[in-house]
Amino acid sequence: MTTTDRLTTATIEADPDLPIIRITRDFRATPAQLVRAHMDPELFAAWVGPKSVSTRIDHWDARTGGSYAFTNIDADGEYSFHGCFHEVSETRLVQTFTYDGWPDGVSLDTMRFEDLGGGWTRMHSQSLLDSFEGRNGMLESGMDVGIDEGYAALDALLADGAVEA
């Protein structure tokens, strides 16, 4: 695979038969760096979400069986999220994700980190929701902006050496 084959912009796909959203993106990083960026609360707060929000970590226990809560803050208000970490390993994270404004819309998120060699890792993320309505609501929420801008911020942190393995 050449650098021109890299997925440096996230692909976001909705499964036509199941209420699943799949996201794939490549990073110039090791799997360990990406796990750390998702599990370290200070790093997570530094990159997650669109540029227009700041993130406050309200609770963070990043381990198998742990839980988390964070709040995004922008000019219009605060938006809180929470979930549980079901599996934290060197190459895979499984967690639930809930927007507190829609507490019935829980997703089960699985992220796998595939080492592509040459200092690159591909993230495969899947969010399973309990309905197509929930899935479509998530897609229509502007999540693509948060994903693209958040992962661009993560790229910058990785390039600056802020995420050690």
Secondary structure, DSSP 8 states (H G I E B T S, - for coil): --GGG---S-EEEE-SSSSEEEEEEEESS-HHHHHHHHH-HHHHHHHSS-TT-EEEEEEE--STT-EEEEEEEETTEEEEEEEEEEEE-SSEEEEEEEETTSTT--EEEEEEEEEEETTEEEEEEEEEES-HHHHHHHHHTTHHHHHHHHHHHHHHHHHTT-S--
